[in-house]
Amino acid sequence: MLQPQNVQKKYYHLFTDIDTGRMKIPKFQRDFVWTNVQTAKLIDSIIKGFPVGTFILWKTRERLRHFRNIGNVALHDIPRGAAALYVLDGQQRITSLYAVRKGVRVTKKGQEIDYKRISINLALDPDEDEEIVTPDPPEDGTPYMSVHKLLNGSIDELASEYREHLRKISTYQRRLTGYDFSTIVIEDYPIDVACEVFTRINTGGTELTLFEIMVAKTYDEERDFDLAKKYDWLVNNKGAEKDLEDVGFDTVPASTVLQCIAAHLDGRVRRKDILKLDKLRFINCWPDVKSGIFNAVDYIRSQLRIPVSRLLPYNALLVPFTYFFIRNDGRSPSTRQNKLLVQYFWWASLSHRFISGVESKLAQDLERMDHILNDQVPSYQGEGVEVTIQNLTETWFSAGDAFCRAILCIYAYQQPKSFADNGLVILGNDWLKVARSKNYHHFFPKKHLSEAGLTDRQANSVMNITLVSAELNKRRIRAKAPSVYMNEFQTVNGDLSATMRSHLIDDLNAFGVWTDDYPTFIEKRGQRVLEEIEKRLHPDLT
């Protein structure tokens, strides 16, 4: 890499680069947020000869996603074959100065800011301590001129309108256009290094995410590829085609999609591996990865019966499944492969697999997918999972805990029915964010158990959770004892026994429901859930 170059740029030289399209503001920068008050202070500082900071520019032939306009002013494209200068530090200052020169109008929160209104008080001396530049023209009859006119007016126009103030105006023009802006140019740095520079110098901002860096790196105007837009379209395209929102998986994060791409292209998903991915290969593989993601989601929804992404124990689970379906050319797995995929899912979900070391573990699990693709049993030697009744009954229910989510997936697999009418319980991502969401019902209500002398920890066992409709939980059950509210439902639901089996509550009497026997209920339900887990962890592969 070349050493940074210190370059002094005059006002017009700086903005000629913007006018010609050579200087660009990458899209990972913030939007233009400076007010006319801040801009007026900046111009005042320049006129007084104060330092206004250094601009850091990245010179490169990379083509990044960038802002195409500033307010109502459209910016020119980068000249064909020319290197671009991307602003890494000083965006707000450069944009503010450009906005004044061009007379930009920006609408923020429904209000328009007109940068033509920033004015110079001609009644003051240029070297006075008072601020001579104001965000709006004075309203008391004080002579003024707009900074926009100062920079763009013809000599004849200025002489005609401001004859008495020409000497001051000449001073202002000379100081603004002759100001030496301190500029540092870094040339031909790799994009990840340039982004690291941006992150380090923007100490007051938020560190760039890997996704933001890859959006910048993979942007390709000629191929019409914008990763940010592709991801948004994947999640929700307003009905134009199938998207993740349509299938209840709209909470899949962008980072997981990146891992799916890296898994397909490189078999490794570490940050440094993703940053090294070839741009052309990345762009070309998007259709295959997109299809693989949908095939993986369809499999998870149909075979595992997990209806929404909020129930997934780990988003990372989507990566090996996407990898499998891409390598399998989108075909459905064979009977044997299906059993092995189910086994893998529950092994990873119940073993706290991705609580740490996600990247290295995903690389290992891609090798397990290769075994499954070849109809071979992956090895889990030394990494077995043992779930006991005690594990289940003593696990504190938390909607964010992976083990709890795995149990919720067991519940969801049964396609739970409504206590009231045996209709299917509809589960949605919006209702499943936190443990207090109304889709999560404590079969023995916590208030009821508290009145019976049980602690909150005893009451909040994951074995006490059922999935119900929000309306049923809030209005029909509340804090009633199970024997009371189930008796009420028995009078209106002729299929109550079948309903309760869909919640892994096989027999209301044997499970202690009619006698409000909480210990018996927790033990029996734990046994029933354990049976379901064992079937998944130890399938018959003969």
C-alpha positions in Angstrom: 0.0 0.0 0.0 1.2 3.5 -0.8 1.7 5.9 2.1 -1.0 8.6 2.6 -0.4 11.8 0.6 -0.9 15.2 2.2 -2.5 17.5 -0.4 -3.7 21.1 -0.1 -6.8 21.8 -2.1 -8.4 25.1 -2.8 -12.2 25.5 -2.6 -12.8 25.3 -6.3 -10.4 22.4 -6.8 -12.2 20.5 -4.1 -15.6 20.9 -5.6 -14.6 20.5 -9.2 -13.9 16.9 -8.2 -17.6 16.6 -7.0 -18.9 18.4 -10.1 -17.0 16.1 -12.4 -18.2 13.0 -10.5 -14.7 12.0 -9.3 -15.4 12.6 -5.6 -18.1 10.4 -4.1 -19.6 9.8 -0.7 -19.8 6.0 -0.1 -23.2 4.8 1.0 -21.9 3.4 4.3 -21.5 7.1 5.4 -24.3 8.8 7.3 -26.9 10.8 5.3 -26.3 14.5 5.1 -27.4 15.7 8.6 -25.8 19.0 9.1 -28.2 21.9 9.7 -27.9 25.4 8.1 -26.7 26.6 11.5 -23.8 24.2 11.5 -23.0 25.1 7.9 -23.0 28.8 8.7 -20.5 28.3 11.5 -18.2 26.3 9.2 -18.2 29.1 6.6 -17.6 31.7 9.2 -14.6 29.7 10.5 -13.2 29.5 7.0 -13.6 33.3 6.4 -11.8 33.9 9.7 -9.0 31.6 8.7 -9.7 29.0 11.5 -8.7 25.3 10.9 -11.7 23.2 9.9 -10.2 19.7 10.1 -8.7 17.4 7.5 -10.5 15.6 4.7 -9.5 12.0 4.2 -10.1 10.6 0.7 -9.7 7.1 -0.6 -8.5 7.0 -4.2 -9.5 3.7 -5.9 -10.8 2.2 -9.1 -13.3 0.2 -7.0 -16.9 1.1 -7.6 -18.8 1.4 -4.4 -22.4 2.1 -3.6 -22.6 5.8 -3.2 -24.9 8.8 -2.8 -26.3 9.9 -6.1 -27.6 13.3 -5.0 -27.3 15.9 -2.3 -30.8 17.2 -1.6 -32.3 18.4 -4.9 -29.0 18.4 -6.8 -28.1 15.3 -8.8 -24.4 14.3 -8.9 -22.6 13.2 -12.0 -21.4 9.6 -12.5 -17.8 8.7 -12.1 -16.0 9.3 -15.5 -15.4 6.0 -17.3 -11.9 4.7 -16.6 -11.2 7.3 -13.9 -10.3 6.6 -10.3 -12.8 7.7 -7.7 -12.1 9.7 -4.5 -14.4 8.4 -1.8 -14.8 10.6 1.3 -13.8 8.6 4.4 -13.7 11.6 6.8 -15.2 15.1 6.3 -18.5 14.1 4.6 -20.6 16.6 6.5 -18.2 19.5 6.0 -17.7 18.8 2.3 -21.4 18.3 1.7 -22.3 21.4 3.6 -19.9 23.6 1.6 -21.1 22.0 -1.6 -24.8 22.5 -0.6 -24.2 26.3 -0.1 -22.3 26.6 -3.4 -25.1 24.8 -5.3 -28.0 26.3 -3.4 -29.2 22.9 -2.3 -32.6 22.3 -0.8 -32.9 19.4 1.7 -36.1 18.1 3.2 -35.7 16.7 6.8 -38.6 15.4 8.8 -41.0 17.2 6.6 -39.2 20.6 6.7 -37.2 22.1 3.9 -33.8 23.6 4.5 -32.7 26.0 1.8 -28.9 26.5 1.8 -29.3 29.6 -0.4 -30.5 31.4 2.7 -27.1 31.2 4.5 -26.0 34.8 4.5 -23.1 37.2 5.3 -23.8 40.2 7.4 -22.3 43.1 5.4 -22.5 45.5 8.3 -19.8 43.7 10.2 -16.0 43.6 9.6 -14.6 40.3 8.4 -12.2 40.1 11.3 -14.7 40.9 14.1 -15.2 38.3 16.8 -18.9 38.2 16.1 -20.2 35.6 13.7 -20.6 37.3 10.3 -22.3 34.3 8.6 -25.9 33.6 9.6 -28.2 30.7 8.8 -30.9 33.1 7.5 -30.9 36.6 6.2 -31.2 39.2 9.0 -34.7 40.7 9.3 -33.8 44.1 10.8 -32.8 45.8 7.5 -29.1 45.0 8.0 -27.3 44.7 4.6 -26.5 41.2 3.6 -25.7 38.9 0.8 -26.2 35.1 0.4 -23.0 33.0 0.4 -24.5 31.3 -2.7 -24.5 34.6 -4.5 -21.0 35.4 -3.3 -19.7 32.2 -4.9 -21.8 32.2 -8.0 -22.7 35.9 -8.9 -21.1 37.6 -11.8 -18.9 40.6 -11.3 -21.4 42.9 -13.0 -24.2 41.5 -10.8 -22.2 42.0 -7.6 -21.1 45.5 -8.6 -24.6 46.5 -9.4 -26.3 45.2 -6.2 -23.5 45.6 -3.6 -21.5 48.7 -4.8 -21.0 50.0 -1.3 -19.6 46.6 0.0 -17.4 45.5 -2.9 -14.2 45.6 -0.9 -15.7 43.4 1.8 -17.2 41.1 -0.7 -13.8 40.7 -2.5 -12.3 39.8 0.9 -14.9 37.2 1.5 -14.5 35.7 -1.9 -10.7 35.6 -1.7 -10.8 34.0 1.8 -13.3 31.3 0.8 -12.0 30.4 -2.6 -8.4 30.7 -1.5 -8.7 28.7 1.6 -6.2 25.8 1.8 -8.2 22.7 2.8 -6.0 20.0 4.4 -6.6 16.8 2.5 -5.1 13.3 3.0 -5.4 10.9 0.1 -4.9 7.2 0.6 -4.5 5.4 -2.7 -5.3 1.8 -3.8 -5.9 0.5 -0.3 -7.9 -2.8 -0.2 -11.5 -2.1 0.7 -11.4 -3.8 4.1 -8.4 -1.6 5.0 -10.1 1.5 3.8 -13.2 0.6 5.8 -11.0 0.0 8.8 -9.6 3.5 8.3 -13.1 4.9 8.2 -14.0 3.1 11.4 -11.0 4.2 13.3 -11.3 7.9 12.4 -15.0 7.9 13.1 -14.6 7.2 16.8 -17.8 8.8 17.7 -19.9 6.8 15.2 -20.9 3.2 14.9 -18.4 0.6 13.6 -19.1 -0.5 10.1 -20.7 -3.9 10.0 -19.3 -6.7 7.8 -22.5 -6.4 5.8 -22.0 -2.7 5.2 -18.4 -3.4 4.0 -19.6 -6.1 1.7 -22.3 -3.9 0.3 -19.6 -1.4 -0.6 -17.2 -4.0 -2.0 -19.7 -5.9 -4.2 -21.6 -3.0 -5.6 -21.6 -3.1 -9.4 -23.5 -0.6 -11.4 -23.0 -2.3 -14.8 -24.4 -5.6 -13.5 -27.1 -3.7 -11.5 -25.9 -5.4 -8.3 -26.5 -3.7 -5.0 -26.3 -6.2 -2.1 -28.3 -3.9 0.3 -31.2 -3.8 -2.2 -30.8 -7.5 -3.0 -31.1 -8.3 0.8 -34.1 -6.0 1.2 -35.8 -7.6 -1.8 -35.1 -11.1 -0.4 -36.7 -10.1 2.9 -39.7 -8.1 1.6 -40.4 -7.1 -2.0 -44.0 -6.1 -1.6 -45.5 -9.1 -3.3 -43.4 -8.8 -6.5 -42.1 -12.4 -6.0 -41.6 -14.8 -3.1 -39.8 -13.3 -0.2 -38.9 -14.3 3.4 -41.7 -12.3 4.9 -44.2 -14.3 2.9 -42.9 -17.5 4.6 -42.5 -16.0 8.1 -38.7 -15.9 8.0 -38.2 -12.1 7.7 -36.0 -11.9 10.8 -33.1 -13.7 9.2 -30.2 -11.2 9.5 -28.0 -10.0 6.7 -25.0 -11.5 8.5 -26.5 -15.0 8.1 -27.0 -14.4 4.4 -23.4 -13.4 4.0 -22.4 -16.7 5.8 -24.6 -18.6 3.4 -22.7 -17.1 0.4 -19.3 -17.7 2.0 -20.2 -21.3 2.9 -21.2 -21.9 -0.8 -18.1 -20.2 -2.3 -15.4 -21.0 0.2 -16.6 -23.5 2.8 -15.5 -21.1 5.5 -17.5 -18.2 7.0 -14.9 -16.3 9.0 -15.0 -12.5 8.7 -11.6 -12.5 6.9 -12.8 -15.2 4.5 -15.9 -13.2 3.6 -13.8 -10.1 3.0 -11.6 -12.0 0.6 -14.5 -13.3 -1.5 -14.1 -12.4 -5.2 -16.6 -9.8 -6.3 -17.5 -11.4 -9.6 -18.0 -14.8 -8.0 -20.1 -13.2 -5.2 -22.4 -11.5 -7.7 -22.7 -14.5 -9.9 -23.6 -16.9 -7.1 -26.5 -14.7 -5.7 -29.3 -16.5 -7.6 -28.1 -19.9 -6.4 -27.7 -18.8 -2.8 -31.1 -17.1 -2.9 -32.7 -20.3 -4.2 -30.8 -22.3 -1.6 -32.0 -20.1 1.2 -35.6 -20.6 0.1 -35.2 -24.3 -0.2 -33.7 -24.5 3.3 -36.5 -22.4 4.7 -39.2 -24.5 3.0 -37.6 -27.6 4.4 -37.4 -26.2 7.9 -41.1 -25.1 7.7 -42.4 -28.3 6.1 -40.2 -31.1 7.6 -39.4 -29.6 10.9 -42.6 -27.7 11.1 -41.0 -24.5 12.4 -43.4 -21.9 11.0 -41.5 -18.7 11.8 -37.8 -17.7 12.0 -38.3 -16.3 15.5 -38.4 -19.9 16.8 -35.1 -20.9 15.3 -32.7 -21.8 18.1 -29.9 -20.2 16.0 -30.0 -18.2 12.8 -26.7 -19.9 11.9 -28.6 -23.2 11.4 -29.8 -21.8 8.1 -26.2 -21.8 6.8 -25.6 -25.6 6.6 -29.1 -26.2 5.4 -28.7 -23.7 2.6 -25.3 -25.3 1.7 -27.0 -28.7 1.6 -29.7 -27.6 -0.9 -27.3 -25.7 -3.1 -25.0 -28.8 -3.3 -28.0 -31.0 -3.8 -29.2 -28.8 -6.8 -32.4 -27.9 -5.0 -33.6 -31.5 -4.9 -35.5 -32.9 -1.9 -33.4 -35.0 0.4 -33.7 -38.8 0.3 -35.4 -40.6 3.2 -32.0 -41.3 4.7 -30.8 -37.8 4.1 -33.9 -36.4 5.7 -33.4 -38.4 8.9 -29.8 -37.3 9.0 -30.7 -33.6 8.5 -33.3 -33.8 11.3 -30.8 -35.5 13.6 -28.2 -32.7 12.8 -30.8 -29.9 13.5 -31.7 -31.3 16.9 -28.2 -32.1 17.9 -27.1 -28.6 17.1 -30.1 -27.0 18.7 -30.0 -28.9 22.0 -26.2 -28.9 22.4 -25.8 -25.1 22.7 -23.8 -25.6 19.5 -23.6 -21.9 18.4 -23.4 -20.2 21.7 -19.7 -19.4 20.8 -17.2 -20.1 18.1 -19.9 -20.0 15.4 -17.6 -19.5 12.5 -15.3 -22.4 13.1 -18.2 -24.7 14.1 -20.0 -23.8 10.9 -17.0 -24.9 8.9 -17.1 -28.3 10.7 -20.8 -28.6 10.1 -20.4 -28.0 6.4 -18.3 -31.1 6.4 -21.1 -32.9 8.1 -23.4 -31.7 5.3 -21.0 -33.2 2.8 -21.3 -36.6 4.6 -25.1 -36.3 4.5 -25.0 -35.4 0.8 -23.1 -38.7 0.3 -25.6 -40.6 2.4 -23.0 -41.1 5.2 -23.7 -40.6 8.9 -21.8 -37.6 10.3 -19.7 -38.2 13.3 -20.7 -36.6 16.6 -18.2 -38.5 18.6 -17.3 -36.6 21.8 -20.0 -34.1 21.1 -23.1 -36.1 22.0 -26.2 -34.6 23.6 -27.8 -35.9 26.7 -31.1 -34.4 27.7 -32.8 -35.5 31.0 -36.1 -35.0 32.6 -34.3 -32.8 35.1 -32.8 -30.6 32.3 -36.3 -30.1 30.9 -38.2 -29.4 34.1 -35.6 -27.1 35.6 -35.0 -25.0 32.5 -36.1 -21.4 33.0 -38.2 -20.3 30.1 -36.6 -17.5 28.1 -37.7 -16.6 24.6 -34.1 -15.7 23.7 -32.5 -19.0 25.0 -31.6 -21.4 22.2 -32.4 -24.5 24.3 -35.8 -23.1 25.1 -36.4 -22.3 21.5 -35.6 -25.9 20.6 -38.3 -27.0 23.0 -40.7 -24.5 21.5 -39.9 -26.0 18.1 -40.9 -29.4 19.5 -44.2 -27.8 20.6 -44.6 -26.1 17.2 -44.0 -29.4 15.4 -47.2 -30.8 16.9 -49.1 -28.0 15.2 -50.8 -26.9 18.4 -54.6 -26.4 18.4 -56.7 -23.8 20.2 -58.1 -24.9 23.5 -61.4 -23.2 22.6 -62.2 -24.7 19.2 -59.4 -27.0 18.1 -58.4 -24.6 15.4 -54.7 -24.2 14.4 -52.8 -21.7 16.5 -51.3 -19.1 14.2 -47.8 -18.2 15.3 -46.1 -14.9 14.1 -42.7 -13.4 14.5 -44.2 -10.2 16.0 -45.7 -12.2 18.9 -42.7 -14.3 19.7 -40.0 -11.7 20.4 -40.0 -11.9 24.2 -41.1 -14.3 27.0 -44.0 -12.1 28.0 -45.6 -12.3 24.5 -49.1 -13.5 24.5 -48.5 -16.5 22.3 -46.6 -18.0 25.3 -49.0 -19.3 27.9 -48.0 -20.8 31.2 -50.4 -23.7 31.4 -50.4 -23.4 35.1 -50.6 -19.6 35.3 -47.8 -18.0 37.3 -50.2 -16.0 39.5 -52.1 -19.2 40.3 -48.9 -21.0 41.3 -47.7 -18.0 43.3 -50.9 -18.1 45.4 -50.2 -21.8 45.9 -46.8 -21.0 47.4 -44.6 -21.9 44.4 -41.6 -19.7 43.5 -41.3 -17.8 40.2 -38.5 -20.2 39.1 -40.7 -23.2 39.7 -43.5 -21.7 37.8 -41.5 -20.5 34.8 -40.3 -24.0 33.7 -40.2 -24.4 29.9 -42.4 -27.5 30.5 -45.1 -25.2 31.7 -45.3 -23.3 28.4 -47.9 -23.9 25.7 -48.4 -22.0 22.5 -51.8 -20.4 22.2 -53.4 -17.5 20.5 -52.9 -14.1 22.0 -56.6 -13.5 22.5 -57.1 -16.8 24.3 -54.3 -16.1 26.7 -55.3 -12.6 27.5 -59.1 -12.8 27.7 -60.1 -16.4 28.4 -57.5 -17.9 30.7 -55.8 -15.2 32.7 -54.8 -16.5 36.2 -57.4 -19.3 36.5 -56.4 -22.7 37.7 -56.1 -25.3 34.9 -59.0 -27.3 36.3 -61.2 -24.3 36.1 -60.4 -23.0 32.6 -60.1 -26.4 31.0 -63.5 -27.3 32.3 -64.9 -24.3 30.6 -63.2 -25.2 27.3 -64.5 -28.8 27.6 -68.0 -27.5 27.3 -67.3 -25.8 24.0 -64.6 -28.0 22.4 -65.8 -31.5 21.7 -62.3 -32.5 20.5 -60.5 -31.3 23.7 -58.5 -34.5 24.1 -57.1 -34.2 20.6 -56.4 -30.6 21.2 -54.4 -31.3 24.3 -52.4 -34.0 22.5 -51.2 -31.4 20.1 -49.6 -29.7 23.1 -48.0 -32.9 24.3 -50.5 -33.2 27.1 -51.8 -36.7 26.4 -54.3 -37.2 29.2 -55.7 -34.4 31.4 -56.4 -36.8 34.2 -53.0 -38.6 34.2 -51.2 -35.2 33.8 -52.8 -33.9 37.0 -54.8 -31.2 35.3 -58.1 -31.9 36.9 -56.5 -31.9 40.3 -54.3 -28.9 39.6 -51.3 -31.1 40.4 -48.4 -29.0 39.1 -45.5 -31.4 40.0 -47.2 -34.3 38.2 -48.0 -32.1 35.2 -44.3 -31.0 34.9 -43.0 -34.5 35.3 -45.4 -36.1 32.8 -44.9 -33.4 30.2 -41.2 -33.6 30.6 -41.4 -37.4 29.8 -43.5 -36.7 26.7 -41.1 -34.0 25.4 -38.1 -36.2 26.1 -39.7 -39.0 24.0 -40.0 -36.5 21.1 -36.3 -35.5 21.5 -35.0 -39.0 21.6 -36.8 -39.9 18.3 -35.0 -37.0 16.6 -31.6 -37.5 18.1 -31.5 -41.3 17.6 -33.4 -42.0 14.3 -33.7 -45.5 12.9 -31.2 -45.4 10.0 -31.6 -49.1 8.9 
